[in-house]
Amino acid sequence: MDSQLRFDLKRDISHGRRDFVVGPTNEAAVEALDAWPDWLGRILMLVGPQGSGKSHLARDWATAAEGHFLCDVEAELADLHTLEGSPVAVDDADRVDDETLFHLINQAGAEGGGLLLTSRTRPQSWKVELPDLRSRLNALRVVELGEPDDVVLTGVLRRLFEQALIKPSDETLAYLVRRIERSVPKAREVVRLLDAEHKPVTRKLAKEVLERAGFGDDPED
């Protein structure tokens, strides 16, 4: 019997901390988050490239802090005052207008408040018109996340395969880590493509699927 015969029993994708893989490129951010609520001014900013895990950490923090996670402030926020006294995580904070962001920063210091911001770029590079906001942003503590390293990417792939009820060999995992872009979204795409084959996930199948999907040259060719 095929040892990787799978039924439609896929696990839901989890955004909890236990499903976040910690490695050298993100451990500083995890340690900073774990210091909550003892943040300077009760505000922290996470900066890193797409796929580095910022949104995952921010969503998990908001849940653990019994607060709010906002990934589209204009669409999700009708009244800023409804957030007073609650921790708030804002994804892609560089896209938020000056007035709203300034208000959120001011609210963070209120009793029960707190603010976690994420962005791909440091706040010093943002286009800001309000002088008071500029000074507040320049004073924020910023913790950077790097692109997933081998440890993180291997762990991410392993978790994603587990959620799809797939058990690839260590050789196949190592091959994928060498071949794909260092990004959680790309890892998720690769697992989805391999899962769609409905075959045992071997190194040979991985090579075929990646070539067919145009994932670049094989480093071993």
Disulfide bonds with the S-S distance in Angstrom:
none
